[in-house]
């Protein structure tokens, strides 16, 4: 495929060059694509839309309302009294017995 060309632009360029009389093999070489791509472009096939990936569920998801509440309350607190990631992790493990989470999970939020 071309350097910064989208597939729509690539297909349009292939069709244009084909109308000018270029052979299929010459189209392959010129646009640096396979014969299948040339066939798709000339047959007028539409590009398949990409599948959206589902967001993976995090182990922190059940605790997010609590964490959001803590962080919202910290907005009004003086800077020295705000929660750190370590303190939030400690509160989750001690208060809610959330043994299935790790500090790195909380620290990377």
One Martini backbone bead per residue (centre of mass of N, CA, C, O) as a GRO file, in nm:
protein
  109
    1UNK     BB    1   0.102   0.031   0.013
    2UNK     BB    2   0.103   0.334   0.049
    3UNK     BB    3   0.227   0.544   0.262
    4UNK     BB    4  -0.044   0.774   0.316
    5UNK     BB    5  -0.273   0.597   0.201
    6UNK     BB    6  -0.578   0.529   0.168
    7UNK     BB    7  -0.789   0.293   0.054
    8UNK     BB    8  -0.972   0.476  -0.106
    9UNK     BB    9  -0.743   0.615  -0.265
   10UNK     BB   10  -0.620   0.359  -0.380
   11UNK     BB   11  -0.867   0.258  -0.538
   12UNK     BB   12  -0.891   0.511  -0.714
   13UNK     BB   13  -0.609   0.489  -0.844
   14UNK     BB   14  -0.646   0.213  -0.973
   15UNK     BB   15  -0.887   0.286  -1.151
   16UNK     BB   16  -0.752   0.514  -1.306
   17UNK     BB   17  -0.515   0.346  -1.426
   18UNK     BB   18  -0.698   0.141  -1.571
   19UNK     BB   19  -0.835   0.350  -1.762
   20UNK     BB   20  -0.540   0.412  -1.894
   21UNK     BB   21  -0.426   0.088  -1.945
   22UNK     BB   22  -0.333  -0.079  -1.721
   23UNK     BB   23  -0.222  -0.350  -1.594
   24UNK     BB   24  -0.241  -0.557  -1.333
   25UNK     BB   25   0.065  -0.586  -1.283
   26UNK     BB   26   0.127  -0.280  -1.292
   27UNK     BB   27  -0.054  -0.209  -1.052
   28UNK     BB   28   0.095  -0.371  -0.843
   29UNK     BB   29   0.368  -0.228  -0.870
   30UNK     BB   30   0.285   0.073  -0.837
   31UNK     BB   31   0.111   0.013  -0.548
   32UNK     BB   32   0.211  -0.224  -0.375
   33UNK     BB   33   0.019  -0.484  -0.435
   34UNK     BB   34  -0.202  -0.721  -0.465
   35UNK     BB   35  -0.419  -0.886  -0.667
   36UNK     BB   36  -0.661  -0.866  -0.475
   37UNK     BB   37  -0.669  -0.559  -0.449
   38UNK     BB   38  -0.714  -0.501  -0.744
   39UNK     BB   39  -0.978  -0.660  -0.773
   40UNK     BB   40  -1.140  -0.504  -0.562
   41UNK     BB   41  -1.117  -0.228  -0.698
   42UNK     BB   42  -1.243  -0.318  -0.981
   43UNK     BB   43  -1.515  -0.451  -0.855
   44UNK     BB   44  -1.623  -0.247  -0.622
   45UNK     BB   45  -1.551  -0.307  -0.345
   46UNK     BB   46  -1.612  -0.267  -0.027
   47UNK     BB   47  -1.509  -0.187   0.265
   48UNK     BB   48  -1.459  -0.320   0.561
   49UNK     BB   49  -1.547  -0.273   0.862
   50UNK     BB   50  -1.431  -0.223   1.158
   51UNK     BB   51  -1.389  -0.365   1.453
   52UNK     BB   52  -1.486  -0.316   1.765
   53UNK     BB   53  -1.338  -0.312   2.061
   54UNK     BB   54  -1.369  -0.439   2.355
   55UNK     BB   55  -1.365  -0.359   2.669
   56UNK     BB   56  -1.191  -0.450   2.922
   57UNK     BB   57  -1.230  -0.580   3.220
   58UNK     BB   58  -1.174  -0.463   3.530
   59UNK     BB   59  -1.097  -0.511   3.864
   60UNK     BB   60  -1.190  -0.204   3.938
   61UNK     BB   61  -1.490  -0.162   3.858
   62UNK     BB   62  -1.638  -0.215   4.138
   63UNK     BB   63  -1.456   0.042   4.275
   64UNK     BB   64  -1.500   0.315   4.119
   65UNK     BB   65  -1.708   0.474   4.289
   66UNK     BB   66  -1.523   0.497   4.537
   67UNK     BB   67  -1.279   0.631   4.403
   68UNK     BB   68  -1.430   0.878   4.294
   69UNK     BB   69  -1.517   0.980   4.573
   70UNK     BB   70  -1.237   1.024   4.688
   71UNK     BB   71  -1.135   1.222   4.463
   72UNK     BB   72  -1.357   1.437   4.502
   73UNK     BB   73  -1.291   1.499   4.801
   74UNK     BB   74  -0.987   1.587   4.735
   75UNK     BB   75  -1.043   1.865   4.596
   76UNK     BB   76  -1.092   2.011   4.892
   77UNK     BB   77  -0.830   1.929   4.989
   78UNK     BB   78  -0.539   1.949   5.090
   79UNK     BB   79  -0.254   1.839   4.944
   80UNK     BB   80  -0.146   1.669   5.203
   81UNK     BB   81  -0.450   1.506   5.224
   82UNK     BB   82  -0.431   1.342   4.985
   83UNK     BB   83  -0.461   1.074   4.793
   84UNK     BB   84  -0.290   0.802   4.717
   85UNK     BB   85  -0.241   0.511   4.566
   86UNK     BB   86  -0.160   0.365   4.824
   87UNK     BB   87  -0.406   0.450   4.997
   88UNK     BB   88  -0.624   0.334   4.817
   89UNK     BB   89  -0.524   0.046   4.826
   90UNK     BB   90  -0.543   0.011   5.134
   91UNK     BB   91  -0.851   0.064   5.154
   92UNK     BB   92  -0.939  -0.174   4.974
   93UNK     BB   93  -0.805  -0.404   5.136
   94UNK     BB   94  -0.913  -0.339   5.422
   95UNK     BB   95  -1.223  -0.259   5.380
   96UNK     BB   96  -1.295  -0.471   5.116
   97UNK     BB   97  -1.113  -0.712   5.057
   98UNK     BB   98  -0.923  -0.658   4.782
   99UNK     BB   99  -0.727  -0.924   4.675
  100UNK     BB  100  -0.755  -0.901   4.339
  101UNK     BB  101  -0.563  -0.662   4.365
  102UNK     BB  102  -0.315  -0.424   4.272
  103UNK     BB  103  -0.108  -0.162   4.285
  104UNK     BB  104  -0.061  -0.127   3.976
  105UNK     BB  105  -0.360  -0.091   3.910
  106UNK     BB  106  -0.405   0.168   4.078
  107UNK     BB  107  -0.150   0.336   3.969
  108UNK     BB  108  -0.268   0.326   3.648
  109UNK     BB  109  -0.531   0.520   3.642
   0.00000   0.00000   0.00000
